[in-house]
Amino acid sequence: MAKVVVDAATCVGCGLCEQNCPEVFEMKDDGIAHVKTHTCASCDLKEVAGQCPVTAITVS
């Protein structure tokens, strides 16, 4: 299973990850993305991470 991590210090809260994969990512009131689960049947998580403009998401 992949491990998805959002670096809270780097995240700028653009919401792109949540738009691309709402099953895994969620924007919360603190203005940063949070990981809900580490798997997604319909998204390529490495591709979603690669679209982060500040590279705050890692998938290992």
C-alpha distance matrix in Angstrom:
0.0 3.8 6.6 9.6 13.0 16.5 19.3 21.9 24.7 24.1 23.3 26.5 25.6 26.3 23.9 22.9 19.1 20.0 22.3 19.8 16.9 18.3 15.5 13.4 16.3 19.5 22.7 24.4 28.0 27.5 27.1 23.6 20.2 17.8 14.2 14.2 10.6 7.3 7.2 10.4 12.0 14.9 14.0 12.9 11.5 12.8 16.0 16.3 15.8 18.5 20.8 21.1 24.7 24.3 20.9 19.7 16.1 13.6 10.1 8.7
3.8 0.0 3.8 6.4 9.8 13.2 16.0 18.8 21.5 20.6 19.9 23.1 22.4 23.0 21.0 19.8 16.1 17.5 19.8 17.3 14.7 16.5 14.3 11.6 14.0 17.4 20.3 22.2 25.8 25.0 24.3 20.7 17.4 15.4 12.0 12.9 9.8 6.0 6.8 9.8 12.1 14.2 12.4 10.9 8.6 9.6 13.0 13.2 12.3 14.9 17.4 17.5 21.0 20.5 17.1 16.0 12.4 9.9 6.4 5.5
6.6 3.8 0.0 3.8 6.6 10.2 12.8 15.5 18.2 17.8 17.2 20.7 20.1 21.3 19.5 18.9 15.2 16.6 19.4 17.5 14.9 16.2 14.4 11.1 12.7 15.7 18.2 19.8 23.2 22.0 21.6 18.0 15.0 12.8 9.7 11.3 8.9 5.7 8.3 11.5 14.5 16.3 14.2 12.8 9.7 10.6 14.0 13.4 11.7 14.8 17.1 16.3 19.7 18.7 15.4 13.7 10.3 8.0 5.6 5.2
9.6 6.4 3.8 0.0 3.8 6.9 10.0 12.6 15.4 14.7 13.7 17.0 16.4 17.5 15.8 15.3 11.7 13.2 16.1 14.5 12.2 13.5 12.4 8.7 9.5 12.6 14.8 16.7 20.0 18.9 18.1 14.5 11.4 9.7 6.9 9.4 8.1 5.6 8.5 10.8 14.3 15.3 12.7 11.7 8.0 9.1 12.1 10.7 8.8 12.3 14.1 13.0 16.4 15.5 12.5 10.5 7.0 5.8 4.6 6.7
13.0 9.8 6.6 3.8 0.0 3.8 6.4 9.0 11.8 11.4 10.9 14.5 14.4 16.1 15.0 15.0 11.9 13.5 16.8 15.8 14.0 14.8 14.5 10.6 10.1 12.4 13.7 15.1 18.1 16.4 15.8 12.1 9.7 8.3 6.9 10.3 10.2 8.8 12.0 14.2 17.8 18.5 15.7 14.7 10.9 11.3 14.0 12.1 9.5 12.8 14.4 12.3 15.1 13.5 10.9 8.1 5.6 5.3 6.6 8.6
16.5 13.2 10.2 6.9 3.8 0.0 3.8 5.9 8.8 8.2 7.2 10.7 10.7 12.7 12.1 12.7 10.1 11.8 15.1 14.8 13.6 14.1 14.7 11.1 9.2 10.8 11.2 12.6 15.3 13.3 12.4 8.6 6.8 6.6 7.1 10.9 11.9 11.4 14.3 15.8 19.5 19.5 16.5 15.8 12.1 12.5 14.3 11.8 9.2 12.3 13.0 10.2 12.6 10.8 9.0 5.5 4.6 6.6 9.1 11.8
19.3 16.0 12.8 10.0 6.4 3.8 0.0 3.8 5.5 5.4 6.1 9.9 11.1 13.5 13.9 14.7 12.9 14.8 17.9 17.8 17.0 17.6 18.4 14.9 12.7 13.7 13.3 14.2 16.1 13.3 12.6 9.1 8.8 9.3 10.6 14.3 15.5 14.9 17.9 19.6 23.2 23.2 20.0 19.0 15.3 15.0 16.8 14.5 11.4 13.8 14.6 11.3 12.7 9.9 8.7 5.0 6.4 8.1 11.4 13.6
21.9 18.8 15.5 12.6 9.0 5.9 3.8 0.0 3.8 5.4 5.2 8.4 9.3 12.4 13.0 14.8 13.5 14.7 17.9 18.5 17.9 17.7 18.9 15.6 12.9 12.7 11.5 11.6 12.9 9.8 9.5 6.5 7.6 8.4 10.9 14.4 16.4 16.6 19.8 21.2 24.9 24.8 21.8 21.3 17.7 18.0 19.3 16.6 14.0 16.4 16.4 12.8 13.8 11.1 11.1 7.4 9.3 11.7 14.7 17.0
24.7 21.5 18.2 15.4 11.8 8.8 5.5 3.8 0.0 3.8 5.9 8.3 10.6 13.6 15.1 16.7 15.9 17.5 20.4 21.1 20.9 21.0 22.4 19.1 16.3 16.2 14.5 14.6 15.2 11.7 11.2 9.0 10.8 12.2 14.6 18.2 20.1 20.0 23.1 24.5 28.1 27.8 24.6 23.8 20.3 19.9 21.1 18.7 15.7 17.5 17.5 13.8 13.8 10.6 11.2 8.2 11.1 13.3 16.7 18.9
24.1 20.6 17.8 14.7 11.4 8.2 5.4 5.4 3.8 0.0 3.8 6.4 9.2 11.3 13.2 14.1 13.7 15.9 18.3 18.7 19.0 19.7 21.4 18.2 15.4 15.8 14.2 15.3 16.3 13.3 11.6 9.1 10.4 12.5 14.6 18.3 19.9 19.5 22.2 23.2 26.6 25.9 22.5 21.5 18.2 17.4 18.2 15.9 13.0 14.2 14.2 10.4 10.1 6.7 7.7 5.4 9.0 11.5 15.2 17.7
23.3 19.9 17.2 13.7 10.9 7.2 6.1 5.2 5.9 3.8 0.0 3.8 5.6 8.0 9.5 10.8 10.5 12.4 14.8 15.6 16.0 16.3 18.3 15.5 12.3 12.4 10.6 12.1 13.4 10.9 8.6 5.9 7.1 9.8 12.3 15.8 17.8 17.8 20.3 20.8 24.3 23.4 20.1 19.6 16.4 16.4 16.7 13.9 11.6 13.3 12.5 8.7 9.0 6.8 8.0 5.3 8.2 11.6 14.8 17.9
26.5 23.1 20.7 17.0 14.5 10.7 9.9 8.4 8.3 6.4 3.8 0.0 3.8 5.7 8.5 10.3 11.3 12.8 14.5 16.0 17.0 17.1 19.7 17.5 13.9 13.4 10.8 12.2 12.9 10.7 7.6 6.5 8.6 12.0 14.9 18.1 20.4 20.7 22.9 22.9 26.2 24.8 21.7 21.5 18.7 18.7 18.4 15.4 13.7 14.9 13.2 9.6 8.8 7.5 10.1 8.5 11.3 14.9 18.1 21.3
25.6 22.4 20.1 16.4 14.4 10.7 11.1 9.3 10.6 9.2 5.6 3.8 0.0 3.8 5.4 8.2 9.2 9.8 11.6 13.7 14.5 14.0 16.9 15.0 11.3 10.2 7.3 9.1 10.2 8.9 5.3 4.6 6.3 10.0 13.0 15.7 18.3 19.2 21.1 20.9 24.0 22.6 19.8 20.3 17.6 18.4 17.9 14.5 13.6 15.4 13.2 10.0 10.2 10.0 11.9 10.0 11.7 15.5 18.1 21.5
26.3 23.0 21.3 17.5 16.1 12.7 13.5 12.4 13.6 11.3 8.0 5.7 3.8 0.0 3.8 5.6 8.1 9.0 9.6 11.7 13.4 13.5 16.8 15.4 11.9 11.3 9.0 11.7 12.9 12.3 8.6 8.1 8.6 12.3 14.7 17.2 19.5 20.1 21.4 20.6 23.4 21.4 18.6 19.1 17.0 17.6 16.4 13.1 12.9 14.0 11.1 8.6 8.5 9.6 11.8 11.0 12.5 16.2 18.5 22.2
23.9 21.0 19.5 15.8 15.0 12.1 13.9 13.0 15.1 13.2 9.5 8.5 5.4 3.8 0.0 3.8 5.5 5.3 6.3 8.7 10.0 9.8 13.1 12.2 8.7 8.2 6.6 10.0 12.1 12.3 8.9 8.0 7.0 10.3 12.3 14.2 16.5 17.5 18.5 17.4 20.1 18.2 15.7 16.8 14.8 16.2 15.0 11.4 11.9 13.7 11.0 9.1 10.4 11.8 12.9 11.8 12.0 15.6 17.3 21.0
22.9 19.8 18.9 15.3 15.0 12.7 14.7 14.8 16.7 14.1 10.8 10.3 8.2 5.6 3.8 0.0 3.8 5.5 5.0 6.2 8.5 9.6 12.9 12.0 9.4 10.2 9.7 13.4 15.8 15.8 12.5 11.0 9.3 12.2 13.3 15.2 16.7 17.1 17.5 16.0 18.4 16.1 13.3 14.1 12.6 13.7 11.9 8.4 9.6 10.9 7.7 6.9 8.6 11.0 11.7 11.5 11.2 14.5 15.9 19.7
19.1 16.1 15.2 11.7 11.9 10.1 12.9 13.5 15.9 13.7 10.5 11.3 9.2 8.1 5.5 3.8 0.0 3.8 5.4 5.1 5.9 7.4 10.0 8.5 6.2 8.1 8.9 12.6 15.7 15.6 12.8 10.5 7.7 9.7 10.0 12.0 13.1 13.3 13.8 12.7 15.4 13.6 10.7 11.4 9.4 11.0 10.0 6.2 7.3 9.7 7.7 6.8 9.9 11.4 10.9 10.2 8.8 11.8 12.7 16.4
20.0 17.5 16.6 13.2 13.5 11.8 14.8 14.7 17.5 15.9 12.4 12.8 9.8 9.0 5.3 5.5 3.8 0.0 3.8 5.4 5.1 4.6 7.9 7.4 4.8 5.5 6.8 10.5 13.7 14.5 12.1 10.4 7.5 9.0 9.5 10.5 12.3 13.4 13.8 12.4 15.0 13.4 11.3 13.1 11.4 13.8 13.0 9.2 10.8 13.4 11.3 10.5 13.2 14.6 14.4 13.1 11.7 14.6 15.1 18.7
22.3 19.8 19.4 16.1 16.8 15.1 17.9 17.9 20.4 18.3 14.8 14.5 11.6 9.6 6.3 5.0 5.4 3.8 0.0 3.8 5.7 6.0 9.6 10.2 8.4 9.0 9.8 13.4 16.2 17.3 14.5 13.3 10.9 12.8 13.2 13.9 15.3 16.2 15.9 13.7 15.6 13.1 11.3 13.3 12.6 14.8 13.0 9.7 12.1 13.8 11.1 11.3 13.5 15.8 15.9 15.4 14.2 17.0 17.4 21.0
19.8 17.3 17.5 14.5 15.8 14.8 17.8 18.5 21.1 18.7 15.6 16.0 13.7 11.7 8.7 6.2 5.1 5.4 3.8 0.0 3.8 6.4 9.0 9.3 8.6 10.7 12.2 16.0 19.1 19.8 17.0 15.2 12.3 13.7 13.1 13.9 14.4 14.5 13.7 11.3 12.9 10.2 7.9 9.7 9.5 11.6 9.6 6.6 9.8 11.4 9.2 10.3 13.2 15.6 14.9 14.9 13.0 15.2 15.0 18.6
16.9 14.7 14.9 12.2 14.0 13.6 17.0 17.9 20.9 19.0 16.0 17.0 14.5 13.4 10.0 8.5 5.9 5.1 5.7 3.8 0.0 3.8 5.4 5.8 6.2 8.8 11.4 14.8 18.3 19.1 17.0 14.8 11.4 11.7 10.4 10.6 10.8 11.2 10.3 8.0 10.2 8.3 6.4 8.8 8.1 11.2 10.3 7.3 10.1 12.6 11.3 11.9 15.3 17.0 15.8 15.0 12.5 14.3 13.6 16.9
18.3 16.5 16.2 13.5 14.8 14.1 17.6 17.7 21.0 19.7 16.3 17.1 14.0 13.5 9.8 9.6 7.4 4.6 6.0 6.4 3.8 0.0 3.8 5.4 5.1 6.3 9.2 12.3 15.7 17.1 15.4 13.7 10.5 10.5 9.6 8.9 10.1 11.8 11.4 9.5 11.7 10.5 9.6 12.4 11.3 14.5 14.0 10.8 12.9 15.8 14.3 14.2 17.3 18.7 17.9 16.5 14.3 16.4 15.9 19.1
15.5 14.3 14.4 12.4 14.5 14.7 18.4 18.9 22.4 21.4 18.3 19.7 16.9 16.8 13.1 12.9 10.0 7.9 9.6 9.0 5.4 3.8 0.0 3.8 6.1 8.0 11.6 14.1 17.7 19.0 17.9 15.8 12.3 11.1 9.0 7.3 7.4 9.3 8.4 6.6 9.0 8.9 8.8 11.7 10.7 14.4 14.6 11.9 13.9 17.0 16.3 16.3 19.8 20.8 19.4 17.8 15.1 16.3 15.1 17.8
13.4 11.6 11.1 8.7 10.6 11.1 14.9 15.6 19.1 18.2 15.5 17.5 15.0 15.4 12.2 12.0 8.5 7.4 10.2 9.3 5.8 5.4 3.8 0.0 3.8 6.9 10.5 12.9 16.7 17.2 16.2 13.6 9.8 8.3 5.7 5.1 5.1 6.5 6.9 6.7 10.1 10.4 9.0 10.8 8.7 12.1 13.0 10.2 11.2 14.8 14.6 14.1 17.6 18.2 16.4 14.6 11.7 12.8 11.8 14.5
16.3 14.0 12.7 9.5 10.1 9.2 12.7 12.9 16.3 15.4 12.3 13.9 11.3 11.9 8.7 9.4 6.2 4.8 8.4 8.6 6.2 5.1 6.1 3.8 0.0 3.8 6.9 9.7 13.4 13.8 12.5 9.9 6.2 5.6 4.9 5.9 7.8 9.3 10.5 10.2 13.6 13.2 11.2 12.8 10.2 13.0 13.5 10.0 10.6 14.1 13.3 12.0 15.2 15.6 14.6 12.4 10.3 12.5 12.6 15.8
19.5 17.4 15.7 12.6 12.4 10.8 13.7 12.7 16.2 15.8 12.4 13.4 10.2 11.3 8.2 10.2 8.1 5.5 9.0 10.7 8.8 6.3 8.0 6.9 3.8 0.0 3.8 6.3 10.0 11.0 10.0 8.3 5.5 5.2 6.4 6.8 9.9 12.3 13.7 13.4 16.6 16.1 14.6 16.4 13.9 16.6 16.9 13.2 13.7 17.0 15.7 13.9 16.5 16.8 16.5 14.0 12.7 15.3 16.0 19.1
22.7 20.3 18.2 14.8 13.7 11.2 13.3 11.5 14.5 14.2 10.6 10.8 7.3 9.0 6.6 9.7 8.9 6.8 9.8 12.2 11.4 9.2 11.6 10.5 6.9 3.8 0.0 3.8 7.0 8.0 6.4 5.7 4.5 6.2 9.0 10.1 13.4 15.5 17.2 17.0 20.1 19.3 17.4 19.0 16.5 18.6 18.6 14.8 14.9 17.8 16.0 13.7 15.6 15.7 16.2 13.6 13.4 16.5 17.9 21.2
24.4 22.2 19.8 16.7 15.1 12.6 14.2 11.6 14.6 15.3 12.1 12.2 9.1 11.7 10.0 13.4 12.6 10.5 13.4 16.0 14.8 12.3 14.1 12.9 9.7 6.3 3.8 0.0 3.8 5.4 5.7 6.2 6.5 7.1 10.3 11.0 14.7 17.2 19.4 19.5 22.8 22.3 20.7 22.3 19.5 21.7 22.0 18.3 18.0 21.0 19.5 16.8 18.4 18.0 18.6 15.6 15.8 18.7 20.2 23.2
28.0 25.8 23.2 20.0 18.1 15.3 16.1 12.9 15.2 16.3 13.4 12.9 10.2 12.9 12.1 15.8 15.7 13.7 16.2 19.1 18.3 15.7 17.7 16.7 13.4 10.0 7.0 3.8 0.0 3.8 5.3 7.7 9.5 10.4 13.9 14.6 18.4 20.9 23.1 23.3 26.5 26.0 24.3 25.8 23.1 25.1 25.2 21.5 21.1 23.9 22.1 19.2 20.2 19.6 20.8 17.8 18.6 21.7 23.5 26.4
27.5 25.0 22.0 18.9 16.4 13.3 13.3 9.8 11.7 13.3 10.9 10.7 8.9 12.3 12.3 15.8 15.6 14.5 17.3 19.8 19.1 17.1 19.0 17.2 13.8 11.0 8.0 5.4 3.8 0.0 3.8 5.7 8.6 9.8 13.5 15.1 18.6 20.7 23.3 23.9 27.3 26.9 24.8 25.8 22.7 24.2 24.6 21.1 20.0 22.7 21.2 17.9 18.7 17.4 18.6 15.4 16.8 19.8 22.1 24.9
27.1 24.3 21.6 18.1 15.8 12.4 12.6 9.5 11.2 11.6 8.6 7.6 5.3 8.6 8.9 12.5 12.8 12.1 14.5 17.0 17.0 15.4 17.9 16.2 12.5 10.0 6.4 5.7 5.3 3.8 0.0 3.8 7.0 9.5 13.2 15.2 18.5 20.3 22.5 22.7 26.0 25.1 22.8 23.7 20.8 22.1 22.1 18.5 17.6 20.0 18.1 14.9 15.4 14.6 16.2 13.5 15.0 18.4 20.8 24.0
23.6 20.7 18.0 14.5 12.1 8.6 9.1 6.5 9.0 9.1 5.9 6.5 4.6 8.1 8.0 11.0 10.5 10.4 13.3 15.2 14.8 13.7 15.8 13.6 9.9 8.3 5.7 6.2 7.7 5.7 3.8 0.0 3.8 6.6 10.2 12.8 15.7 17.0 19.5 19.9 23.4 22.7 20.1 20.7 17.6 18.7 19.1 15.6 14.4 16.9 15.6 12.3 13.4 12.2 13.2 10.1 11.3 14.7 17.1 20.2
20.2 17.4 15.0 11.4 9.7 6.8 8.8 7.6 10.8 10.4 7.1 8.6 6.3 8.6 7.0 9.3 7.7 7.5 10.9 12.3 11.4 10.5 12.3 9.8 6.2 5.5 4.5 6.5 9.5 8.6 7.0 3.8 0.0 3.8 6.9 9.6 12.3 13.5 15.8 16.1 19.6 19.0 16.5 17.2 14.1 15.7 16.2 12.6 11.7 14.8 13.7 10.8 12.9 12.3 12.3 9.3 9.3 12.4 14.2 17.5
17.8 15.4 12.8 9.7 8.3 6.6 9.3 8.4 12.2 12.5 9.8 12.0 10.0 12.3 10.3 12.2 9.7 9.0 12.8 13.7 11.7 10.5 11.1 8.3 5.6 5.2 6.2 7.1 10.4 9.8 9.5 6.6 3.8 0.0 3.8 6.4 9.3 10.9 13.7 14.7 18.3 18.5 16.3 17.1 13.9 15.9 17.1 13.7 12.8 16.3 15.9 13.4 16.0 15.1 14.3 11.0 10.0 12.3 13.5 16.2
14.2 12.0 9.7 6.9 6.9 7.1 10.6 10.9 14.6 14.6 12.3 14.9 13.0 14.7 12.3 13.3 10.0 9.5 13.2 13.1 10.4 9.6 9.0 5.7 4.9 6.4 9.0 10.3 13.9 13.5 13.2 10.2 6.9 3.8 0.0 3.8 5.7 7.2 10.0 11.4 15.2 15.8 13.9 14.7 11.4 13.8 15.5 12.5 11.9 15.6 15.8 14.0 17.1 16.5 14.9 12.0 9.7 11.1 11.2 13.7
14.2 12.9 11.3 9.4 10.3 10.9 14.3 14.4 18.2 18.3 15.8 18.1 15.7 17.2 14.2 15.2 12.0 10.5 13.9 13.9 10.6 8.9 7.3 5.1 5.9 6.8 10.1 11.0 14.6 15.1 15.2 12.8 9.6 6.4 3.8 0.0 3.8 7.1 9.2 10.4 13.9 15.0 14.0 15.5 12.9 15.9 17.4 14.6 14.6 18.4 18.4 17.0 20.3 20.0 18.5 15.7 13.3 14.3 13.7 15.9
10.6 9.8 8.9 8.1 10.2 11.9 15.5 16.4 20.1 19.9 17.8 20.4 18.3 19.5 16.5 16.7 13.1 12.3 15.3 14.4 10.8 10.1 7.4 5.1 7.8 9.9 13.4 14.7 18.4 18.6 18.5 15.7 12.3 9.3 5.7 3.8 0.0 3.8 5.8 7.9 11.3 13.1 12.3 13.6 11.1 14.2 16.2 14.1 14.2 17.9 18.5 17.7 21.3 21.1 18.9 16.6 13.5 13.6 12.0 13.6
7.3 6.0 5.7 5.6 8.8 11.4 14.9 16.6 20.0 19.5 17.8 20.7 19.2 20.1 17.5 17.1 13.3 13.4 16.2 14.5 11.2 11.8 9.3 6.5 9.3 12.3 15.5 17.2 20.9 20.7 20.3 17.0 13.5 10.9 7.2 7.1 3.8 0.0 3.8 7.0 10.5 12.5 11.1 11.4 8.8 11.5 14.0 12.6 12.4 15.9 17.2 16.7 20.4 20.1 17.4 15.5 12.0 11.2 8.9 10.1
7.2 6.8 8.3 8.5 12.0 14.3 17.9 19.8 23.1 22.2 20.3 22.9 21.1 21.4 18.5 17.5 13.8 13.8 15.9 13.7 10.3 11.4 8.4 6.9 10.5 13.7 17.2 19.4 23.1 23.3 22.5 19.5 15.8 13.7 10.0 9.2 5.8 3.8 0.0 3.8 6.8 9.2 8.7 9.4 8.0 11.2 13.2 12.3 13.1 16.2 17.4 17.7 21.5 21.8 19.1 17.7 14.1 13.3 10.4 11.6
10.4 9.8 11.5 10.8 14.2 15.8 19.6 21.2 24.5 23.2 20.8 22.9 20.9 20.6 17.4 16.0 12.7 12.4 13.7 11.3 8.0 9.5 6.6 6.7 10.2 13.4 17.0 19.5 23.3 23.9 22.7 19.9 16.1 14.7 11.4 10.4 7.9 7.0 3.8 0.0 3.8 5.6 5.6 7.6 7.4 11.0 12.1 11.0 12.9 15.7 16.3 17.2 21.0 21.9 19.5 18.6 15.0 14.8 12.2 14.0
12.0 12.1 14.5 14.3 17.8 19.5 23.2 24.9 28.1 26.6 24.3 26.2 24.0 23.4 20.1 18.4 15.4 15.0 15.6 12.9 10.2 11.7 9.0 10.1 13.6 16.6 20.1 22.8 26.5 27.3 26.0 23.4 19.6 18.3 15.2 13.9 11.3 10.5 6.8 3.8 0.0 3.8 6.1 8.3 9.7 13.0 13.5 13.2 15.5 17.8 18.3 19.8 23.5 24.8 22.4 21.9 18.3 17.9 15.1 16.5
14.9 14.2 16.3 15.3 18.5 19.5 23.2 24.8 27.8 25.9 23.4 24.8 22.6 21.4 18.2 16.1 13.6 13.4 13.1 10.2 8.3 10.5 8.9 10.4 13.2 16.1 19.3 22.3 26.0 26.9 25.1 22.7 19.0 18.5 15.8 15.0 13.1 12.5 9.2 5.6 3.8 0.0 3.8 7.0 9.2 12.3 11.7 11.3 14.4 16.2 16.1 18.0 21.5 23.4 21.3 21.2 17.9 18.0 15.7 17.7
14.0 12.4 14.2 12.7 15.7 16.5 20.0 21.8 24.6 22.5 20.1 21.7 19.8 18.6 15.7 13.3 10.7 11.3 11.3 7.9 6.4 9.6 8.8 9.0 11.2 14.6 17.4 20.7 24.3 24.8 22.8 20.1 16.5 16.3 13.9 14.0 12.3 11.1 8.7 5.6 6.1 3.8 0.0 3.8 5.7 8.7 8.0 7.6 10.6 12.3 12.5 14.4 17.9 19.7 17.6 17.6 14.4 14.6 12.5 15.0
12.9 10.9 12.8 11.7 14.7 15.8 19.0 21.3 23.8 21.5 19.6 21.5 20.3 19.1 16.8 14.1 11.4 13.1 13.3 9.7 8.8 12.4 11.7 10.8 12.8 16.4 19.0 22.3 25.8 25.8 23.7 20.7 17.2 17.1 14.7 15.5 13.6 11.4 9.4 7.6 8.3 7.0 3.8 0.0 3.8 5.5 5.3 6.4 8.8 10.0 11.1 13.3 16.8 18.3 15.7 16.3 12.9 12.5 10.2 12.5
11.5 8.6 9.7 8.0 10.9 12.1 15.3 17.7 20.3 18.2 16.4 18.7 17.6 17.0 14.8 12.6 9.4 11.4 12.6 9.5 8.1 11.3 10.7 8.7 10.2 13.9 16.5 19.5 23.1 22.7 20.8 17.6 14.1 13.9 11.4 12.9 11.1 8.8 8.0 7.4 9.7 9.2 5.7 3.8 0.0 3.8 5.3 5.0 6.1 8.5 9.9 11.1 14.8 15.8 13.0 13.0 9.4 9.0 6.9 9.8
12.8 9.6 10.6 9.1 11.3 12.5 15.0 18.0 19.9 17.4 16.4 18.7 18.4 17.6 16.2 13.7 11.0 13.8 14.8 11.6 11.2 14.5 14.4 12.1 13.0 16.6 18.6 21.7 25.1 24.2 22.1 18.7 15.7 15.9 13.8 15.9 14.2 11.5 11.2 11.0 13.0 12.3 8.7 5.5 3.8 0.0 3.8 5.4 5.0 6.1 8.8 10.2 13.6 14.4 11.2 12.1 8.8 7.7 6.0 8.6
16.0 13.0 14.0 12.1 14.0 14.3 16.8 19.3 21.1 18.2 16.7 18.4 17.9 16.4 15.0 11.9 10.0 13.0 13.0 9.6 10.3 14.0 14.6 13.0 13.5 16.9 18.6 22.0 25.2 24.6 22.1 19.1 16.2 17.1 15.5 17.4 16.2 14.0 13.2 12.1 13.5 11.7 8.0 5.3 5.3 3.8 0.0 3.8 5.4 5.0 6.5 9.2 12.2 14.0 11.5 13.0 10.4 10.4 9.6 12.4
16.3 13.2 13.4 10.7 12.1 11.8 14.5 16.6 18.7 15.9 13.9 15.4 14.5 13.1 11.4 8.4 6.2 9.2 9.7 6.6 7.3 10.8 11.9 10.2 10.0 13.2 14.8 18.3 21.5 21.1 18.5 15.6 12.6 13.7 12.5 14.6 14.1 12.6 12.3 11.0 13.2 11.3 7.6 6.4 5.0 5.4 3.8 0.0 3.8 5.4 5.3 7.0 10.5 12.3 10.3 11.0 8.5 9.7 9.5 13.0
15.8 12.3 11.7 8.8 9.5 9.2 11.4 14.0 15.7 13.0 11.6 13.7 13.6 12.9 11.9 9.6 7.3 10.8 12.1 9.8 10.1 12.9 13.9 11.2 10.6 13.7 14.9 18.0 21.1 20.0 17.6 14.4 11.7 12.8 11.9 14.6 14.2 12.4 13.1 12.9 15.5 14.4 10.6 8.8 6.1 5.0 5.4 3.8 0.0 3.8 5.4 5.5 9.1 9.8 7.0 7.7 5.1 6.3 7.1 10.7
18.5 14.9 14.8 12.3 12.8 12.3 13.8 16.4 17.5 14.2 13.3 14.9 15.4 14.0 13.7 10.9 9.7 13.4 13.8 11.4 12.6 15.8 17.0 14.8 14.1 17.0 17.8 21.0 23.9 22.7 20.0 16.9 14.8 16.3 15.6 18.4 17.9 15.9 16.2 15.7 17.8 16.2 12.3 10.0 8.5 6.1 5.0 5.4 3.8 0.0 3.8 5.5 8.0 9.4 6.9 9.3 7.8 8.6 9.6 12.6
20.8 17.4 17.1 14.1 14.4 13.0 14.6 16.4 17.5 14.2 12.5 13.2 13.2 11.1 11.0 7.7 7.7 11.3 11.1 9.2 11.3 14.3 16.3 14.6 13.3 15.7 16.0 19.5 22.1 21.2 18.1 15.6 13.7 15.9 15.8 18.4 18.5 17.2 17.4 16.3 18.3 16.1 12.5 11.1 9.9 8.8 6.5 5.3 5.4 3.8 0.0 3.8 6.1 8.7 7.8 9.9 9.1 11.1 12.4 15.8
21.1 17.5 16.3 13.0 12.3 10.2 11.3 12.8 13.8 10.4 8.7 9.6 10.0 8.6 9.1 6.9 6.8 10.5 11.3 10.3 11.9 14.2 16.3 14.1 12.0 13.9 13.7 16.8 19.2 17.9 14.9 12.3 10.8 13.4 14.0 17.0 17.7 16.7 17.7 17.2 19.8 18.0 14.4 13.3 11.1 10.2 9.2 7.0 5.5 5.5 3.8 0.0 3.8 5.5 5.1 6.6 6.8 9.7 12.0 15.5
24.7 21.0 19.7 16.4 15.1 12.6 12.7 13.8 13.8 10.1 9.0 8.8 10.2 8.5 10.4 8.6 9.9 13.2 13.5 13.2 15.3 17.3 19.8 17.6 15.2 16.5 15.6 18.4 20.2 18.7 15.4 13.4 12.9 16.0 17.1 20.3 21.3 20.4 21.5 21.0 23.5 21.5 17.9 16.8 14.8 13.6 12.2 10.5 9.1 8.0 6.1 3.8 0.0 3.8 5.8 8.0 9.7 12.6 15.2 18.6
24.3 20.5 18.7 15.5 13.5 10.8 9.9 11.1 10.6 6.7 6.8 7.5 10.0 9.6 11.8 11.0 11.4 14.6 15.8 15.6 17.0 18.7 20.8 18.2 15.6 16.8 15.7 18.0 19.6 17.4 14.6 12.2 12.3 15.1 16.5 20.0 21.1 20.1 21.8 21.9 24.8 23.4 19.7 18.3 15.8 14.4 14.0 12.3 9.8 9.4 8.7 5.5 3.8 0.0 3.8 5.5 8.4 11.2 14.5 17.5
20.9 17.1 15.4 12.5 10.9 9.0 8.7 11.1 11.2 7.7 8.0 10.1 11.9 11.8 12.9 11.7 10.9 14.4 15.9 14.9 15.8 17.9 19.4 16.4 14.6 16.5 16.2 18.6 20.8 18.6 16.2 13.2 12.3 14.3 14.9 18.5 18.9 17.4 19.1 19.5 22.4 21.3 17.6 15.7 13.0 11.2 11.5 10.3 7.0 6.9 7.8 5.1 5.8 3.8 0.0 3.8 5.6 7.6 10.9 13.8
19.7 16.0 13.7 10.5 8.1 5.5 5.0 7.4 8.2 5.4 5.3 8.5 10.0 11.0 11.8 11.5 10.2 13.1 15.4 14.9 15.0 16.5 17.8 14.6 12.4 14.0 13.6 15.6 17.8 15.4 13.5 10.1 9.3 11.0 12.0 15.7 16.6 15.5 17.7 18.6 21.9 21.2 17.6 16.3 13.0 12.1 13.0 11.0 7.7 9.3 9.9 6.6 8.0 5.5 3.8 0.0 3.8 6.7 10.3 13.2
16.1 12.4 10.3 7.0 5.6 4.6 6.4 9.3 11.1 9.0 8.2 11.3 11.7 12.5 12.0 11.2 8.8 11.7 14.2 13.0 12.5 14.3 15.1 11.7 10.3 12.7 13.4 15.8 18.6 16.8 15.0 11.3 9.3 10.0 9.7 13.3 13.5 12.0 14.1 15.0 18.3 17.9 14.4 12.9 9.4 8.8 10.4 8.5 5.1 7.8 9.1 6.8 9.7 8.4 5.6 3.8 0.0 3.8 6.8 10.1
13.6 9.9 8.0 5.8 5.3 6.6 8.1 11.7 13.3 11.5 11.6 14.9 15.5 16.2 15.6 14.5 11.8 14.6 17.0 15.2 14.3 16.4 16.3 12.8 12.5 15.3 16.5 18.7 21.7 19.8 18.4 14.7 12.4 12.3 11.1 14.3 13.6 11.2 13.3 14.8 17.9 18.0 14.6 12.5 9.0 7.7 10.4 9.7 6.3 8.6 11.1 9.7 12.6 11.2 7.6 6.7 3.8 0.0 3.8 6.5
10.1 6.4 5.6 4.6 6.6 9.1 11.4 14.7 16.7 15.2 14.8 18.1 18.1 18.5 17.3 15.9 12.7 15.1 17.4 15.0 13.6 15.9 15.1 11.8 12.6 16.0 17.9 20.2 23.5 22.1 20.8 17.1 14.2 13.5 11.2 13.7 12.0 8.9 10.4 12.2 15.1 15.7 12.5 10.2 6.9 6.0 9.6 9.5 7.1 9.6 12.4 12.0 15.2 14.5 10.9 10.3 6.8 3.8 0.0 3.8
8.7 5.5 5.2 6.7 8.6 11.8 13.6 17.0 18.9 17.7 17.9 21.3 21.5 22.2 21.0 19.7 16.4 18.7 21.0 18.6 16.9 19.1 17.8 14.5 15.8 19.1 21.2 23.2 26.4 24.9 24.0 20.2 17.5 16.2 13.7 15.9 13.6 10.1 11.6 14.0 16.5 17.7 15.0 12.5 9.8 8.6 12.4 13.0 10.7 12.6 15.8 15.5 18.6 17.5 13.8 13.2 10.1 6.5 3.8 0.0
